[in-house]
Amino acid sequence: MIEKRAAQRHRVFKGATIAFEGLGVACTVRNMSTGGAAIDLDSPVALPEAFTLSIACDHSEHRCHAVWRSNKRVGIAFLQ
């Protein structure tokens, strides 16, 4: 399999929140790199074009957009 990512992802298990349109959706960050992450949602949720991923334990926020989706797992890229 050919790796297409620009930066290597590292396995993590961090609680996070996706915020958009005044809503907050809980998720779990499963792997992460400097350019993006893979997150698991508790249930399938329609995501907007762009949203904010907040990771409480890191005190970090990232503007993101979805790149791929497989049931409850979503691959996201961080916007610059």
C-alpha positions, 0 to 999 in steps of 0.5 A: 500500500502506498502511503499518501500522507505528508506526515506520519500519524501517531496512535492516540486515544484522546477525547475531543469535541467537534464544534460547528453551528453552535453544536458540539459533537463528542468524538475520539481522536484515534491517530494524529499528525501535524496535518490531520487526524482520524476521529471516531464518532459515537454515531454517524453525523453530517459534518459541514464543509469546515468545523473546529476540533477541540482536544481538551487534554492538549488545550488545542483547537484545529480548524478542519475539513473531512477528507474521507469517511467510513461509517463512524470514522472520519479522516480530517485535514487541518486547515492552515 
